[in-house]
């Protein structure tokens, strides 16, 4: 009988260990409509509820037939960092922060791995959850579609606690907008993005993938949106990434005139404004007493980032100047809710309440402003309070 080398024997033991872990995750899974979650019981249901909600949002656009999923989407939740790192490192050679999707040719081995206690989880989970969804139906989609849509959906937020527990909210992900705007006159060819693999892809491939998705979805041209939908319908679960990319390219070439597309894409991104640009434009218009332009800029900023304090504060100032004290108070309160400067906004609330004739409320707000920042507001607040209580 031939001797087995120590290296071969150790490799055999490692493979046996990994296969045993795949067959026996150590916990009874929580099963939902489309997911199979391995986690402690108190967490498994919460994780599956969140992923099911995300799945529904993704499928409103992609409209895949859930019956065609070859296997439930498997999810494994770790609480201990060392265990999470060891599990990922054994499969990828190194760990990944927060969450990572592991793809295999065999559908029943694919899984989304989550480090539940990681500070990176909330940043990585939306990205990786979308990739799991897409590759569950189309194992090898075009790279631009996989990357572009995962960035697009990365700001789909799920409320796990509070009065909005179980609700999803979305703010358009514009993290790549400034980069794309800076390259607007030098965008890569459409063909190079459509056919790119992540290896050998053009520089800033992620930003241009997101740009293509954003343009198809938001350009306002129904022909472009229809073409995107048709491309999604052409994706084959049995094709390679190159084959799916070629099928999409052929469809786009059939209906889109390249010169017009390039011009429309450049115009679209030059017209898009970042949040910072909208706030700066609003401030400039406000200081120039151009109230209508200021309001339009702040409202556009609010639509872009409805959970940022700044648009609410400035809209509160505009409402106050129009003597719409009730609306001003609501805007100021929203600014505080989303992290606005407590001293600044409380002082504005005090001035607003005093102007509305609600002196008791004004005194309360002014006292809060003084307490929050004595250096800035204590003296001013006390002078106003003295006048209000006479």
Secondary structure, DSSP 8 states (H G I E B T S, - for coil): -----HHHHHHHHHHHHHHHHHH--SS--EE-SSEEEES-HHHHHHHHHHHHHHHHHHHHHH---GGG-SS-EEEEEE-SHHHHHHHHHHHHSS--SSEEEE--SSGGG-EEEEETT-TTHHHHHHHHHHHHHHHHH-TT--HHHHHHHHHHTTTEEE--SSTTTT-EEE----TTHHHHHHTGGG---HHHHHT--STT--TTHHHHHHHHHHHHHHSS-HHHHHHHHHHHHH--TTS-HHHHHHHHHHHHHHH--HHHHHHHHHHHHHH---HHHHHHHHHHHHHTT-HHHHHHHHHHHHHH-TT-HHHHHHHHHHHHHTT-HHHHHHHHHHHHHTT--HHHHHHHHHHHHHHTT-HHHHHHHHHHHHHH-HHHHHHHHHHHHHHHT-
